[in-house]
Each structure stands twice: as C-alpha cells, then as structure tokens.
Amino acid sequence: MKILLVSQYYYPERFSVTDFAESLVKQGHEVTVLTGKPNYGFKQILPEYKKVKYEEINGVKVHRVKLVPRKDSKMSIIRNYLSFHKYGKRFVKHFREEFDVVLACSLSPVISVSPALHFAKKHNIPCVLYCQDLWPEAPVVAGMIKRNSLSYRIIRKWSKSIYSRCDRIVISSPSFKDYFVKELHIEDKGFNVVNQPIISSSKEEEPIKYQNMTNIVYAGNIGSMQMVDSLVKAMRYVRSYDIKLHLLGSGSLLKQIQKQIIVDGLNDKVEYHGNLPIEQAEAHFKNADALIVSLKNSGYVGKTIPNKAIQYLKYGKPIIGVVQGDSKTLLENAKGAIFTGENPQEIGESINKIISMDQKEKDQLGLNNKQYFEENLTTEKLTQLLVAELNEVKK
C-alpha cells in the first residue's frame, strides 16, 4: 500500500508518528511523509534543516515545508499552526505522486489535517485521521482559549468541519468517541481504537544506579493537568525517610514545583533531573521501584490515556495510577498497578503501600505490566491494527 502520511511533527521532533511510519515501512508499505521543518521544543528551526526540503529516514520519504517556529508566546504558537496549514496546502496543490490512501496524524492543531483532506479530495482517495488530541477541547484545557468565547465558537466550527470531512477517524483513547458523538455530533466515522505506540529510543543507556532506597519516578509534562504539585506534596505523608521521588520533564508548573520542594523542606525526598531525552528517561525507569502516572479527572482530556502510561508498561515495574477513565481501564487490564485518589495524602499512602510490599509482590506487578505490553501494545501490533483500518477504508 502507498500511504501519504501528513503530520506537522516528525523526527527529530520526538512523537510516536515517526515510530508508526517506520513500522509501516518494515511491514512492506511505501510511506511518504509531509511535515514541517523541525522546531517543536527547539524554539527555532534546527539550523541543519533550514535548507532541507526532502530526505529519506529509515526507508520513509520525508518532504518538509517551511513554517514559523514555535516559541513560548501564544502568538508564536498560533503563527506556527497557521503556517503549516498554509504551506502544507500549498505543497499538496502541486504534489503529483499517486497514493492509495492519505493518513493524517493529528496532535495539536486539528487544522494540520487540512493538507491531507485537500490532497485526498483532489485525487479522489480516502483520508483516514488518526486522532491523538481533541479540538477544541485541547486549547481550552491548555488555557489558550475560554470555552464560551468567540474564538472557541470559531475553532469549534472549524474543527467539526475538518473531522466531518475525514472518511474514517481512528482514535487513540476510547473516550474520544464520546467527545465526537456527544459534543461535536459527528457519527459514522468508525472510531475504532488504536493506542499510541511508545516513542522508541535510538540507543540504549545504562540504567541509573540509585542509592539503596525506594525510588519512584515520574516522567512527562509538569503541568496542572498532571497534578505534579500533588505528587510533591504527597511526599510529606510518606513514612519512610529512605525514599526519593524523581521528576523528569518540564512544563508550566516547573518553577512553582522547584520552589515548593525548597519551601516544604523536601530536598531529601524529591529530586528534579531536568527535561531528558527518552534514552536518558529510560535509564531512570529500568531500576525504579515504581513509576507514577497522574492525570486530573477533568473533562474529556482527563479520561484519556497519556502516552507515558503505555511507555511505563514496557519496563516491567509496578505503576502507581493517579488516574480515572481510559487510563485506569488500561492499567486494570494489565494487572500491574495500584490506584489512588488525587489528594496528596492518598497519593502518599499509595507510595507507603509500595514500600511495604515484598520484592516478590512488586516483581509480579511488573511482570504483569510487561506481559500485557508485549501481547497488546508493541509498535508492530499497533501498526497491524492501523493497517487494517487503512485497508478497510480503501475498499
């Protein structure tokens, strides 16, 4: 099958779309990617990519269009979104290659799907959306727009139009279907679930050698939805002094968290390691006693599955789940997690529970997680599910 994959983000930006594309090639498909010049997380177009319009990466043909780099300001983010929408559509207008199907991988923003829809309509081929983020819910949760504002109403109408024009929508979390049907009133788009593949590492790092204590690791966005402030406060309620919570990542609450650690006198129990590449984060996972995933039970976003929940399963460690909705269901199915409420005392008690377990109990929880991952969530297996969706719509 010849697939045109449209995604605003691609390697060296670290998103799972790259893993899907390369896995499709390994399974015998021909994949061409339309993407932007790498800038996400770098606050500039990477200098070595400023003149690159085309390259091949691990068998994937990659076309790159120019765009405005994403920086910290809200205006730069808006300009970044609109520039891929503009230059992506300009590219497909003159792109002559033939394909069997268009696959649009949608993180934020949903308007990044527009070039895929334009190419599909022009060449009379189906367009499948693989949805990993909900619009306009995502910018509301991020605080970019207010729910009852004029901006929200405009973006909602635009989002609904884009979603409605896709031939099929594949979702990364089951509760997405409720949002499409109940909130946007979009039906008959399939809405079958294909979980996100984990972001693969390019090299193996040696495991971190911790001191002889219980080590709990949190990795990911340090923001209000992830309740990292509650994770830190929870360490007040941990009875053992021989324990450390390791924080990896960055986000809007980082400065507040760093101040909170000092004010609460938790320097001996909480350590911040910075925003690490996946290879270095994995080095922390490998020898951890437990991994913690947290997501505030708020709206549709709070019901979804963060990619780190799937990533954690791979490493065969017990998981502390401060989650509800789809994430909780996933971890319940894996049978390797303990669950807790959202307030710091409850989280602290769940950490105490991990501390009190003997090694055999912890090993069994970790083994359950690893086995569930290998049976259901490897990139190869998820790619097969995605291919089945593409074949079905191609018929």
RAURTA-V287535 format. One record per backbone hydrogen bond with DSSP energy under -1.0 kcal/mol. CO is the residue of the C=O (numbers start at 1). NH is the residue of the N-H. E is the energy in kcal/mol with one decimal. If there is no record, write none. Layout:
co=CO nh=NH e=E
co=CO nh=NH e=E
This chain:
co=1 nh=30 e=-2.2
co=2 nh=100 e=-2.3
co=2 nh=101 e=-1.3
co=3 nh=32 e=-2.6
co=4 nh=103 e=-3.0
co=5 nh=34 e=-2.8
co=6 nh=105 e=-2.4
co=10 nh=13 e=-2.3
co=13 nh=15 e=-1.3
co=15 nh=18 e=-1.4
co=16 nh=20 e=-2.0
co=17 nh=21 e=-2.4
co=18 nh=22 e=-2.3
co=19 nh=23 e=-2.0
co=20 nh=24 e=-2.4
co=21 nh=25 e=-1.7
co=22 nh=26 e=-2.0
co=23 nh=27 e=-1.5
co=24 nh=29 e=-2.3
co=25 nh=28 e=-2.0
co=30 nh=3 e=-3.0
co=31 nh=61 e=-2.1
co=32 nh=5 e=-3.3
co=33 nh=63 e=-3.3
co=34 nh=7 e=-2.4
co=35 nh=65 e=-2.4
co=38 nh=46 e=-2.2
co=39 nh=42 e=-2.2
co=39 nh=43 e=-1.3
co=46 nh=49 e=-2.6
co=47 nh=50 e=-1.2
co=53 nh=64 e=-2.6
co=55 nh=62 e=-3.1
co=57 nh=60 e=-2.0
co=60 nh=57 e=-2.5
co=61 nh=33 e=-3.7
co=62 nh=55 e=-2.0
co=63 nh=35 e=-2.6
co=65 nh=37 e=-1.2
co=73 nh=77 e=-1.6
co=74 nh=78 e=-2.2
co=75 nh=79 e=-2.6
co=76 nh=80 e=-2.1
co=77 nh=81 e=-2.4
co=78 nh=82 e=-2.5
co=79 nh=83 e=-2.0
co=80 nh=84 e=-1.6
co=81 nh=85 e=-1.7
co=82 nh=86 e=-2.2
co=83 nh=87 e=-2.9
co=84 nh=88 e=-2.4
co=85 nh=89 e=-1.4
co=86 nh=90 e=-1.8
co=87 nh=91 e=-1.9
co=88 nh=92 e=-2.2
co=89 nh=93 e=-1.4
co=91 nh=94 e=-1.2
co=101 nh=4 e=-2.1
co=102 nh=128 e=-3.0
co=103 nh=6 e=-2.6
co=104 nh=130 e=-3.4
co=106 nh=132 e=-2.6
co=109 nh=112 e=-1.4
co=110 nh=113 e=-2.0
co=111 nh=114 e=-1.3
co=113 nh=117 e=-1.9
co=114 nh=118 e=-2.4
co=115 nh=119 e=-2.2
co=116 nh=120 e=-2.5
co=117 nh=121 e=-2.4
co=118 nh=122 e=-2.2
co=119 nh=123 e=-2.0
co=120 nh=125 e=-2.0
co=126 nh=102 e=-2.4
co=127 nh=167 e=-2.0
co=127 nh=168 e=-1.2
co=128 nh=104 e=-2.9
co=129 nh=170 e=-3.3
co=130 nh=106 e=-2.3
co=131 nh=172 e=-1.6
co=134 nh=138 e=-3.5
co=136 nh=140 e=-1.1
co=137 nh=141 e=-2.5
co=138 nh=142 e=-2.2
co=139 nh=144 e=-2.4
co=139 nh=145 e=-1.2
co=140 nh=143 e=-1.3
co=146 nh=149 e=-1.9
co=149 nh=153 e=-1.8
co=150 nh=154 e=-2.3
co=151 nh=155 e=-2.7
co=152 nh=156 e=-2.9
co=153 nh=157 e=-1.9
co=154 nh=158 e=-2.2
co=155 nh=159 e=-3.1
co=156 nh=160 e=-2.6
co=157 nh=161 e=-1.9
co=158 nh=162 e=-2.1
co=159 nh=163 e=-2.8
co=160 nh=164 e=-2.4
co=161 nh=165 e=-1.1
co=163 nh=166 e=-1.2
co=168 nh=129 e=-2.9
co=169 nh=191 e=-1.5
co=170 nh=131 e=-3.0
co=171 nh=194 e=-2.6
co=173 nh=176 e=-2.0
co=174 nh=177 e=-1.5
co=175 nh=179 e=-1.4
co=176 nh=180 e=-2.4
co=177 nh=181 e=-2.7
co=178 nh=182 e=-3.0
co=179 nh=183 e=-1.6
co=179 nh=184 e=-1.7
co=180 nh=186 e=-2.9
co=189 nh=169 e=-3.2
co=189 nh=191 e=-1.7
co=192 nh=171 e=-2.4
co=211 nh=213 e=-2.2
co=214 nh=244 e=-2.4
co=215 nh=289 e=-2.5
co=215 nh=290 e=-1.3
co=216 nh=246 e=-3.3
co=217 nh=292 e=-2.6
co=218 nh=248 e=-2.2
co=221 nh=223 e=-1.1
co=222 nh=253 e=-2.5
co=223 nh=228 e=-1.1
co=224 nh=227 e=-1.1
co=225 nh=296 e=-3.7
co=227 nh=231 e=-1.5
co=228 nh=232 e=-2.1
co=229 nh=233 e=-2.3
co=230 nh=234 e=-1.9
co=232 nh=235 e=-1.4
co=233 nh=236 e=-1.8
co=234 nh=237 e=-1.8
co=241 nh=243 e=-1.3
co=242 nh=214 e=-2.2
co=244 nh=216 e=-2.6
co=245 nh=271 e=-2.7
co=246 nh=218 e=-2.9
co=247 nh=273 e=-2.7
co=248 nh=220 e=-2.2
co=250 nh=222 e=-2.0
co=251 nh=254 e=-1.6
co=253 nh=257 e=-2.8
co=254 nh=258 e=-2.6
co=255 nh=259 e=-2.1
co=256 nh=260 e=-2.5
co=257 nh=261 e=-2.2
co=258 nh=262 e=-1.2
co=259 nh=263 e=-2.8
co=260 nh=264 e=-2.5
co=261 nh=266 e=-2.8
co=262 nh=265 e=-1.2
co=266 nh=269 e=-1.7
co=266 nh=270 e=-2.2
co=269 nh=245 e=-3.5
co=271 nh=247 e=-2.8
co=274 nh=249 e=-2.3
co=274 nh=276 e=-1.0
co=277 nh=281 e=-2.1
co=278 nh=282 e=-2.7
co=279 nh=283 e=-1.1
co=281 nh=285 e=-1.6
co=282 nh=286 e=-2.0
co=283 nh=208 e=-2.7
co=285 nh=288 e=-1.2
co=290 nh=217 e=-2.0
co=291 nh=320 e=-2.9
co=293 nh=322 e=-3.0
co=296 nh=298 e=-2.2
co=298 nh=302 e=-1.7
co=300 nh=303 e=-1.3
co=301 nh=304 e=-1.3
co=303 nh=326 e=-2.6
co=306 nh=309 e=-1.7
co=307 nh=311 e=-2.4
co=308 nh=312 e=-2.9
co=309 nh=313 e=-1.0
co=312 nh=315 e=-1.7
co=313 nh=316 e=-1.4
co=318 nh=291 e=-2.3
co=319 nh=338 e=-2.3
co=320 nh=293 e=-2.4
co=321 nh=340 e=-1.9
co=322 nh=295 e=-2.3
co=325 nh=329 e=-2.0
co=326 nh=330 e=-2.5
co=327 nh=331 e=-2.4
co=328 nh=332 e=-2.5
co=329 nh=333 e=-2.2
co=330 nh=334 e=-1.5
co=331 nh=335 e=-1.3
co=336 nh=319 e=-1.8
co=338 nh=321 e=-3.1
co=343 nh=347 e=-2.0
co=344 nh=348 e=-2.7
co=345 nh=349 e=-2.2
co=346 nh=350 e=-1.8
co=347 nh=351 e=-1.8
co=348 nh=352 e=-2.2
co=349 nh=353 e=-1.9
co=350 nh=354 e=-1.7
co=351 nh=355 e=-2.3
co=352 nh=356 e=-2.0
co=358 nh=362 e=-1.9
co=359 nh=363 e=-2.7
co=360 nh=364 e=-1.9
co=361 nh=365 e=-2.0
co=362 nh=366 e=-2.3
co=363 nh=367 e=-2.6
co=364 nh=368 e=-2.4
co=365 nh=369 e=-1.9
co=366 nh=370 e=-2.4
co=367 nh=371 e=-2.5
co=368 nh=372 e=-2.2
co=369 nh=373 e=-2.3
co=370 nh=374 e=-2.4
co=371 nh=375 e=-1.8
co=372 nh=376 e=-1.6
co=373 nh=377 e=-2.8
co=378 nh=382 e=-2.4
co=379 nh=383 e=-2.4
co=380 nh=384 e=-1.7
co=381 nh=385 e=-1.6
co=382 nh=386 e=-2.1
co=383 nh=387 e=-2.7
co=384 nh=388 e=-1.9
co=385 nh=389 e=-1.5
co=386 nh=390 e=-2.1
co=387 nh=391 e=-2.9
co=388 nh=392 e=-2.0
co=389 nh=393 e=-2.0
co=390 nh=394 e=-1.8
co=391 nh=395 e=-1.2
